[in-house]
Amino acid sequence: MLDPIVAFFQRVFAAIGRGIGLVVSWILYPFITVANWYRARAWIIKGPIGIGLLVLFGFYFYFIWQTQVWTGFNPDYVNDYNFAQRKQDAGVAATDTNTTAAASETSQPAPKTCIRSAVVDVTADLIDQNVDQNAWISSMLLYKVGFFGLDWDNTPWFDNKASFQRGVNQAVRRTSVELVDSLGRVRGTSGVNADLQRARGNIQFDEETWYFGSDSLLPKTPTPTYYRTAMEDLRKFNTSLEACEAIFDGRSDNLIEFLDRIANDIGSTSAIIRERSEFHNGGWFDTRADDRFWFAYGQLYGYYGILSAAGADFDAVIKARGIEPIWQESIKQLRSALNIQPAIISNGREDGWIMPTHLATMGFYILRVRSNLVEMRDILAR
């Protein structure tokens, strides 16, 4: 009695096997045809083609390696700076009792030095991580070519690191603007610092320029070169500041403006995440969810270091206005957001029970951080 049932399932599995075989044959047919054609050619034709294929494979190996290996990535990177050991704010004259005592013994005046800006140091180091410790993915040729012409951002592959780098770069760009407009000058009574001005201009350069482009036959300066120049200019500014030849204006109104700009910046990101979460909740099948997530993650990663550094640069203002507890809480929340590192980003429904909603979770952390920034700004403005 079981023979007809067994025979039925045998026919079903045989049909499935033939279907899979046909699909595999269809996929492999172009490659087999090309391989047969290649074997029939003379070496004068095989040689250049073989070299070209090796170069192409080498490019793709390098591309895959750079997109998957995140050098220098460390959510606890702020600990390496030891900001708690800072005794003075940025830009003020350094007081070193040992140097003063030695100078008095030799009757020689001690060289005047000032405190470097932690914000500038962290900003420069974030650029260094993006373009020196790692390759800048967004302007790599194979990233620009995409997947058979389809932008990698529209696929689930090879775009997470690029989005993370762009998020970090967004925090760096915002900070560079504030350094030029307010922090690096006495507002209304001093000119714009030339080093900071150059850094701002270079870091605002577009993120996707390679050596050549479709709009011109002439060679171009690629994006990473501009960003490296911006990093060097930031370090020049801090060297000048340390020699008391530059200005860092650590007033409370400058801190208010800085916090306001950052709150607006991450508020814009929160709106982008909300839009994606509400109207494109395709769960694990939303191929743009990872772009939004890792951009926001990179932005918070950058601001975690920059705001921690601002706490050192504006330490006197923070303590004098009594916002130290909420400042520390904001830093803790920024660090907590960096604990979210899912292997696959899912943009499920908020009331769903199968697929998680990582975008909504990231949006929650962003709004908490923004709320604290707004509260600190309001306290400082009273």
Salt bridges, closest charged atoms under 4 A:
ASP76 OD1 - ARG335 NE 2.61
ASP121 OD1 - ARG116 NH2 2.86
ASP125 OD1 - ARG235 NH2 3.03
ASP132 OD1 - ARG228 NE 2.62
ASP153 OD2 - ARG166 NH2 3.26
GLU178 OE2 - ARG174 NH2 2.71
GLU178 OE2 - ARG261 NE 3.60
ASP181 OD1 - ARG200 NH1 3.01
ASP195 OD1 - ARG198 NH2 2.36
GLU207 OE2 - ARG173 NH1 3.97
ASP215 OD1 - LYS220 NZ 2.48
ASP233 OD1 - ARG198 NE 3.57
GLU242 OE1 - ARG116 NH1 3.30
ASP249 OD2 - ARG251 NE 2.98
ASP253 OD2 - ARG251 NH2 3.34
GLU257 OE1 - ARG187 NH2 3.02
GLU257 OE2 - ARG261 NH2 3.10
ASP260 OD2 - ARG261 NH1 3.57
ASP260 OD1 - ARG377 NH1 2.31
GLU275 OE2 - HIS280 NE2 3.20
GLU278 OE1 - ARG274 NH1 3.19
ASP286 OD1 - ARG276 NH2 2.66
ASP291 OD2 - ARG288 NE 2.57
ASP313 OD1 - ARG86 NH2 3.00
ASP315 OD2 - LYS319 NZ 3.30
ASP351 OD1 - ARG349 NE 3.11
ASP378 OD1 - ARG377 NH2 3.43
